[in-house]
């Protein structure tokens, strides 16, 4: 991490390591317009600032929540808006409610699948007991 008198900046490798993602992930979010790192030197080196890091943290959280890129962009753009904007907070709450409902539905499906796996496992174990030990060679 490079530190100057006014701000902290990160190279693409430093920020990727800090966030536990690949440099390709950072470039994806740059191409998507989520972050806009400054260019240094010859114009090819990227310098990510605190704003970029904060936006990436929000984007990665949105990804973990299963949000679409459009939903992530909307949430991340709220980062730059005036704090306390009730309409923005309501939109965020609506998005989070949809994410929660989707995750709950997925959890229910996983619970049903796990119960089915457990049932088949019990049946297999019971059948093995009925059959007895496998014959030896």
PAMI-520364 format. One line per field, with one value per residue: z, y, x of N, C-alpha, C in turn; residue in one letter. Coordinates in Angstrom, 1 decimal. Atoms other than C-alpha are relative to their C-alpha. Layout:
n_z: (Z;...)
n_y: (Y;...)
n_x: (X;...)
ca_z: (Z;...)
ca_y: (Y;...)
ca_x: (X;...)
c_z: (Z;...)
c_y: (Y;...)
c_x: (X;...)
type: (A;...)
This chain:
n_z: (0.0;0.1;-0.8;0.3;-1.0;0.1;0.1;0.1;1.3;0.2;1.4;0.2;-0.7;-1.5;-0.3;0.2;-1.1;-1.2;0.0;0.2;1.4;1.0;0.7;1.1;-0.6;-0.1;1.4;0.4;-0.6;0.6;1.3;-0.3;-0.4;-1.4;-0.4;1.1;-0.6;0.7;0.8;-0.4;0.9;1.4;0.3;-0.1;-1.4;-0.7;-1.4;-0.6;-1.2;-1.0;0.6;0.8;-1.0;-0.7;1.0;0.3;-1.2;0.2;1.2;-0.3;-0.9;0.9;0.7;-1.0;-0.2;1.2;0.7;1.3;0.2;0.0;-1.4;-0.7;0.5;-0.6;-1.4;-0.1;0.3;-1.2;-0.8;0.3;-0.2;-1.3;-1.0;-0.6;1.0;-0.3;1.2;0.2;-1.0;0.3;1.1;-0.6;-0.8;1.0;0.5;-1.0;-0.2;1.1;-0.2;-1.2;0.4;0.9;-0.9;-0.8;0.9;0.3;-1.2;-0.1;1.0;-0.5;-1.1;0.6;0.6;-1.1;-0.6;1.0;-0.1;-1.3;0.1;0.9;-0.8;-1.0;0.7;0.4;-1.2;-0.4;1.0;-0.2;-1.2;0.4;0.9;-0.8;0.5;1.4;0.1;0.2;1.1)
n_y: (-1.2;-1.3;-1.1;-1.4;-0.9;-0.3;1.1;1.3;0.6;1.4;0.5;1.0;1.2;-0.3;0.0;1.4;0.8;-0.5;0.4;1.4;0.3;-0.1;-1.3;0.1;-0.5;-1.5;-0.5;0.2;-1.1;-1.2;0.0;-0.2;-1.4;-0.1;-0.8;-0.8;-0.4;-0.9;0.6;-0.6;0.2;0.1;0.1;1.4;0.4;-0.4;-0.3;0.1;-0.8;0.4;0.1;1.2;1.1;0.0;0.4;1.5;0.7;0.1;0.9;1.3;0.5;0.3;1.2;1.1;0.0;0.5;-1.1;-0.2;-1.1;-1.3;-0.2;-0.3;-1.4;-0.9;-0.1;-0.7;-1.4;-0.7;-0.4;-1.3;-1.0;-0.6;0.9;-0.2;-0.2;1.1;0.8;0.9;1.0;0.8;0.9;1.0;1.0;0.8;1.0;1.0;0.8;1.0;0.9;0.9;1.0;0.9;0.8;0.9;1.0;1.0;0.8;1.0;1.0;0.7;0.9;1.1;0.9;0.7;1.0;1.1;0.7;0.8;1.2;1.0;0.6;0.9;1.2;0.8;0.6;1.0;1.1;0.7;0.9;1.2;0.9;0.5;-0.5;0.4;1.2;-0.2;0.6)
n_x: (0.8;-0.8;0.6;-0.5;0.5;1.4;0.9;-0.6;0.3;-0.4;-0.1;1.0;-0.4;0.2;1.4;0.6;-0.5;0.7;1.4;0.1;0.5;-1.0;-0.1;1.0;1.2;0.0;0.1;1.4;0.8;-0.4;0.7;1.5;0.2;0.2;-1.2;-0.7;-1.3;-0.8;-1.1;-1.3;-1.2;0.2;1.4;0.5;0.1;1.2;-0.2;1.3;0.1;1.0;1.3;0.0;0.1;1.3;1.0;-0.2;0.5;1.5;0.3;-0.3;1.0;1.2;-0.2;0.3;1.4;0.7;0.6;-0.5;-0.9;0.7;0.4;-1.2;-0.3;0.9;-0.4;-1.3;0.1;0.6;-1.2;-0.4;1.1;0.1;0.4;1.3;1.1;0.9;0.3;-1.1;0.0;1.1;-0.4;-0.9;0.8;0.7;-1.0;-0.4;1.2;0.0;-1.1;0.3;1.1;-0.7;-0.9;0.9;0.5;-1.1;-0.3;1.1;-0.3;-1.1;0.5;0.8;-1.0;-0.8;0.9;0.1;-1.3;0.0;0.9;-0.7;-1.1;0.6;0.5;-1.2;-0.6;0.9;-0.1;-1.2;0.2;0.8;-0.8;-1.1;-1.4;-0.4;-0.9;-1.5;-0.6)
ca_z: (0.0;-1.0;1.4;0.5;2.7;1.4;0.8;0.7;-2.7;-3.8;-6.9;-8.5;-6.9;-3.4;-3.5;-4.9;-2.1;0.5;-0.6;-1.3;-5.0;-8.2;-10.2;-13.0;-10.6;-10.0;-13.8;-14.3;-11.8;-13.5;-16.9;-15.4;-14.2;-10.5;-9.9;-11.8;-10.6;-11.5;-14.1;-13.1;-15.0;-18.5;-18.2;-17.8;-14.0;-11.9;-8.5;-6.5;-3.7;-0.6;-2.6;-5.0;-2.1;-0.4;-3.7;-4.3;-0.7;-1.4;-4.9;-3.5;-0.7;-3.3;-5.3;-2.2;-1.7;-5.2;-6.6;-10.3;-11.7;-12.2;-8.6;-7.4;-9.5;-8.0;-4.4;-5.0;-6.6;-3.3;-1.7;-3.5;-2.8;0.1;3.3;4.8;1.5;2.4;-1.1;-1.5;1.8;0.8;-2.5;-0.6;1.8;-1.2;-2.7;0.5;1.0;-2.4;-1.7;1.7;0.1;-2.6;0.0;2.2;-0.8;-1.7;1.9;1.9;-1.3;0.2;3.4;1.3;-0.7;2.5;4.0;0.8;0.9;4.6;3.8;0.9;3.2;5.9;3.4;2.0;5.5;6.4;3.2;3.9;7.4;5.8;3.3;5.8;5.3;1.8;0.8;1.0;-1.9)
ca_y: (0.0;3.4;6.2;9.9;12.9;13.2;9.7;6.0;4.3;0.7;-0.9;-3.5;-6.3;-4.7;-4.1;-7.6;-9.1;-6.9;-7.9;-11.5;-11.5;-11.7;-8.8;-10.0;-9.4;-5.8;-5.3;-6.7;-4.2;-1.5;-2.4;-2.5;1.1;0.2;1.7;4.2;4.0;6.7;6.0;6.6;6.8;5.6;5.5;1.7;1.4;1.7;3.5;2.6;5.0;4.7;5.4;2.6;0.2;1.1;0.6;-2.8;-3.9;-3.1;-4.8;-7.9;-8.1;-7.7;-10.5;-12.7;-11.8;-13.0;-9.6;-8.8;-6.4;-3.8;-4.2;-4.0;-0.8;0.8;0.0;1.1;4.3;5.1;5.3;8.5;10.1;12.3;10.3;9.9;10.0;8.0;7.0;5.4;3.6;2.3;1.0;-0.7;-2.3;-3.5;-5.1;-6.7;-8.0;-9.7;-11.1;-12.5;-14.1;-15.7;-17.0;-18.4;-20.2;-21.7;-22.8;-24.5;-26.3;-27.3;-28.6;-30.7;-32.1;-32.9;-34.6;-36.7;-37.6;-38.6;-40.8;-42.6;-43.0;-44.6;-47.0;-48.0;-48.6;-50.6;-52.7;-53.4;-54.7;-57.0;-58.4;-58.9;-58.5;-58.6;-61.9;-61.9;-62.9)
ca_x: (0.0;1.4;0.8;1.0;0.3;-3.2;-4.5;-3.8;-3.6;-3.3;-1.9;-4.1;-2.1;-2.2;-5.9;-6.7;-4.6;-6.3;-9.8;-8.9;-9.8;-7.9;-6.6;-9.0;-11.9;-10.8;-10.5;-14.0;-15.5;-13.5;-14.9;-18.4;-17.9;-18.0;-14.5;-12.5;-8.9;-6.5;-3.8;-0.2;3.1;2.7;-1.0;-1.3;-0.7;-3.8;-3.9;-7.0;-8.0;-10.2;-13.3;-12.5;-11.9;-15.1;-17.1;-15.4;-16.2;-19.9;-19.8;-18.2;-20.8;-23.6;-22.1;-22.1;-25.7;-26.5;-27.3;-27.1;-24.5;-27.2;-28.4;-24.8;-24.2;-27.3;-26.2;-22.6;-23.7;-25.6;-22.1;-21.5;-24.9;-25.8;-26.1;-29.6;-31.5;-34.6;-35.4;-32.0;-32.3;-35.7;-34.3;-31.5;-34.0;-36.1;-33.0;-32.0;-35.6;-35.4;-32.0;-33.2;-36.3;-34.1;-31.6;-34.4;-35.9;-32.5;-32.0;-35.4;-34.4;-31.1;-32.8;-35.2;-32.2;-30.2;-33.2;-33.5;-29.8;-30.1;-33.1;-31.3;-28.3;-30.4;-32.0;-28.6;-27.2;-30.3;-30.0;-26.4;-27.3;-29.9;-27.4;-24.7;-20.9;-19.5;-17.9;-14.1;-12.0)
c_z: (0.0;0.8;-0.4;1.2;0.0;0.0;-0.1;-1.4;-0.1;-1.4;-0.1;0.8;1.5;0.4;-0.2;1.2;1.3;0.1;-0.2;-1.3;-1.0;-0.7;-1.2;0.5;0.1;-1.4;-0.5;0.6;-0.6;-1.4;0.1;0.5;1.5;0.7;-1.1;0.6;-0.8;-0.7;0.5;-1.0;-1.4;-0.4;0.1;1.5;0.6;1.5;0.5;1.3;1.0;-0.6;-0.8;0.9;0.6;-1.0;-0.3;1.2;-0.2;-1.2;0.4;1.0;-0.8;-0.8;0.9;0.3;-1.2;-0.9;-1.5;-0.1;0.1;1.4;0.8;-0.3;0.7;1.5;0.1;-0.3;1.2;0.9;-0.3;0.2;1.4;1.0;0.5;-1.0;0.2;-1.2;-0.3;1.0;-0.3;-1.2;0.5;0.8;-0.9;-0.6;1.0;0.4;-1.1;0.1;1.1;-0.4;-0.9;0.8;0.8;-0.9;-0.4;1.2;0.2;-1.0;0.5;1.2;-0.5;-0.7;1.0;0.6;-0.9;0.0;1.3;-0.1;-0.9;0.8;1.0;-0.6;-0.4;1.2;0.5;-0.9;0.2;1.3;-0.3;-0.8;0.8;-0.6;-1.4;0.0;-0.2;-1.1;0.0)
c_y: (1.2;1.0;1.3;0.8;0.2;-1.3;-1.3;-0.5;-1.4;-0.3;-1.1;-1.3;0.2;-0.1;-1.4;-0.8;0.4;-0.5;-1.5;-0.4;0.1;1.4;0.0;0.5;1.5;0.6;-0.1;1.1;1.4;0.1;0.2;1.4;0.1;0.8;0.6;0.4;1.0;-0.7;0.7;-0.3;0.0;-0.1;-1.4;-0.4;0.6;0.4;0.1;0.8;-0.6;-0.1;-1.3;-1.3;-0.2;-0.5;-1.5;-0.8;-0.2;-0.9;-1.4;-0.6;-0.2;-1.3;-1.2;-0.2;-0.5;1.1;0.1;1.1;1.3;0.4;0.5;1.5;1.0;0.2;0.8;1.5;0.8;0.5;1.4;1.1;0.6;-1.0;0.4;0.2;-1.2;-0.8;-1.1;-1.1;-1.0;-1.0;-1.1;-1.1;-0.9;-1.1;-1.1;-1.0;-1.1;-1.0;-1.0;-1.0;-1.1;-1.0;-1.0;-1.1;-1.0;-0.9;-1.0;-1.2;-0.9;-0.9;-1.2;-1.0;-0.8;-1.0;-1.3;-0.9;-0.8;-1.2;-1.1;-0.6;-1.0;-1.3;-0.8;-0.7;-1.2;-1.3;-0.8;-0.9;-1.2;-1.0;-0.6;0.4;-0.5;-1.2;0.5;-0.9;-1.3)
c_x: (0.9;-0.7;0.6;-0.5;-1.5;-0.9;0.8;-0.4;0.5;0.3;-1.0;0.3;-0.2;-1.4;-0.6;0.4;-0.8;-1.4;-0.1;-0.6;1.2;0.0;-1.0;-1.3;-0.1;-0.2;-1.4;-0.9;0.4;-0.7;-1.5;-0.3;-0.2;1.1;0.6;1.4;0.8;1.1;1.3;1.0;-0.4;-1.4;-0.6;-0.1;-1.2;0.4;-1.4;0.1;-1.0;-1.4;-0.2;-0.1;-1.3;-1.1;0.2;-0.5;-1.6;-0.4;0.2;-1.1;-1.3;0.1;-0.2;-1.4;-0.8;-0.6;0.6;0.9;-0.8;-0.4;1.3;0.4;-0.9;0.4;1.3;-0.1;-0.6;1.2;0.4;-1.1;0.0;-0.5;-1.4;-1.1;-0.9;-0.4;1.1;0.0;-1.1;0.3;1.0;-0.8;-0.8;0.9;0.3;-1.2;0.0;1.1;-0.3;-1.0;0.6;0.9;-0.8;-0.6;1.1;0.3;-1.1;0.3;1.2;-0.4;-0.8;1.0;0.8;-0.9;-0.2;1.3;0.1;-0.9;0.6;1.1;-0.5;-0.5;1.2;0.6;-0.9;0.1;1.3;0.0;-0.8;0.8;1.1;1.3;0.2;0.9;1.4;0.5;0.4)
type: (X;X;X;X;X;X;X;X;X;X;X;X;X;X;X;X;X;X;X;X;X;X;X;X;X;X;X;X;X;X;X;X;X;X;X;X;X;X;X;X;X;X;X;X;X;X;X;X;X;X;X;X;X;X;X;X;X;X;X;X;X;X;X;X;X;X;X;X;X;X;X;X;X;X;X;X;X;X;X;X;X;X;X;X;X;X;X;X;X;X;X;X;X;X;X;X;X;X;X;X;X;X;X;X;X;X;X;X;X;X;X;X;X;X;X;X;X;X;X;X;X;X;X;X;X;X;X;X;X;X;X;X;X;X;X;X;X)
